[in-house]
Amino acid sequence: MTTTDSPRYVLATYVKAGRDDDFERFMRDVVVPAEVQARPHQTDMWHLMRPAADQPEGCTRAWLIFFHGPSALDDWSLEPLFDEAYGPDASREHMKYFEDMMDGEQTVYALDGETAL
């Protein structure tokens, strides 16, 4: 996904050891199609960064999701997105699978834009 503006939100997602491929597949096969179907105006307004396989000592290992555009933070929540795209029963299953991959709480950062130095 390509954007040229500064992100509005950055979401750090901590995934359990050994579940990176599952998480990436889930984002590609479940989240992206839901976004295209239910919220096409947000398509291409976010991108996902995979953590380095060789994390240097002292680094926190996380997947980073960058959200762009004028949407509110709630517009990016998965559960309502899945409800819209897949219905409540499938949404619950997708959320259960997602939560099973998580290693702690996600951390969200709101940004105002880049500062010129």
Wavefront OBJ file of the C-alpha trace (Angstrom):
o trace
v 0.000 0.000 0.000
v 1.445 3.329 -0.998
v 0.917 6.724 0.598
v 2.969 9.879 0.455
v 1.657 11.858 3.434
v 2.648 11.541 7.080
v 0.751 8.940 9.103
v -1.987 10.061 11.501
v -1.692 7.029 13.781
v 0.955 4.390 14.387
v -0.126 1.125 15.993
v 2.448 -1.196 17.581
v 1.167 -4.767 17.602
v 3.004 -7.393 19.615
v 2.647 -10.872 18.118
v 3.465 -14.102 19.961
v 6.695 -15.864 19.068
v 6.261 -18.151 16.085
v 3.044 -16.454 14.877
v 4.475 -13.850 12.481
v 3.509 -15.763 9.349
v 0.000 -16.350 10.752
v -0.344 -12.640 11.518
v 0.843 -11.580 8.076
v -1.505 -14.063 6.388
v -4.410 -12.863 8.574
v -3.767 -9.248 7.625
v -3.552 -10.131 3.920
v -6.386 -12.691 3.742
v -8.886 -11.332 6.310
v -8.246 -7.651 7.064
v -7.475 -6.392 3.544
v -10.559 -8.004 1.911
v -12.765 -6.687 4.748
v -11.378 -3.188 4.224
v -11.957 -3.359 0.460
v -15.505 -4.631 0.918
v -16.748 -2.549 3.857
v -14.562 0.586 3.793
v -13.145 1.114 0.322
v -12.418 4.772 1.144
v -9.723 3.538 3.569
v -8.090 1.171 1.092
v -4.466 2.154 0.481
v -4.599 4.486 3.503
v -2.512 2.211 5.725
v 0.549 0.028 5.532
v 2.105 -2.710 7.625
v 5.748 -3.099 8.623
v 7.099 -6.510 9.659
v 9.594 -6.597 12.554
v 13.189 -7.477 11.732
v 14.074 -11.128 12.138
v 17.383 -10.162 13.751
v 16.253 -7.740 16.466
v 19.207 -5.935 18.026
v 19.498 -6.122 21.795
v 17.438 -3.415 23.465
v 14.826 -3.174 20.691
v 11.157 -3.876 21.270
v 9.823 -6.343 18.727
v 6.526 -5.248 17.154
v 4.601 -5.099 13.914
v 3.890 -1.453 13.060
v 0.774 -0.314 11.242
v 0.725 3.231 9.861
v -2.695 4.796 9.247
v -2.990 7.823 6.953
v -5.756 10.251 6.124
v -8.508 12.004 8.039
v -10.200 8.935 9.569
v -10.780 8.768 13.320
v -9.001 6.074 15.293
v -12.278 4.163 15.788
v -12.624 3.899 12.003
v -9.676 1.499 12.042
v -11.049 -0.891 14.708
v -11.182 -4.494 13.531
v -14.322 -5.754 15.259
v -16.756 -3.268 13.658
v -14.959 -3.732 10.337
v -15.393 -7.506 10.538
v -19.043 -7.106 11.607
v -19.682 -5.019 8.469
v -17.742 -7.243 6.101
v -18.382 -10.747 7.430
v -21.341 -10.564 9.839
v -21.288 -11.008 13.633
v -20.594 -14.767 13.790
v -17.587 -14.721 11.462
v -16.448 -11.482 13.097
v -16.267 -13.204 16.495
v -14.214 -16.043 15.000
v -11.809 -13.640 13.294
v -11.412 -11.593 16.479
v -10.757 -14.735 18.532
v -8.058 -15.814 16.081
v -6.542 -12.315 16.072
v -6.493 -12.098 19.878
v -4.884 -15.540 20.098
v -1.905 -14.218 18.114
v -1.397 -11.158 20.335
v 1.303 -10.941 22.980
v -0.067 -8.158 25.181
v -1.928 -4.974 24.367
v -1.455 -2.919 21.231
v 0.009 0.571 21.630
v -1.367 3.485 19.590
v 0.422 6.747 18.840
v -1.394 9.767 17.356
v 0.749 12.057 15.215
v 0.363 15.610 13.915
v 2.819 15.217 11.068
v 6.471 15.526 10.308
v 8.498 18.311 11.915
v 10.943 20.098 9.668
v 14.408 20.309 11.170
l 1 2 3 4 5 6 7 8 9 10 11 12 13 14 15 16 17 18 19 20 21 22 23 24 25 26 27 28 29 30 31 32 33 34 35 36 37 38 39 40 41 42 43 44 45 46 47 48 49 50 51 52 53 54 55 56 57 58 59 60 61 62 63 64 65 66 67 68 69 70 71 72 73 74 75 76 77 78 79 80 81 82 83 84 85 86 87 88 89 90 91 92 93 94 95 96 97 98 99 100 101 102 103 104 105 106 107 108 109 110 111 112 113 114 115 116 117
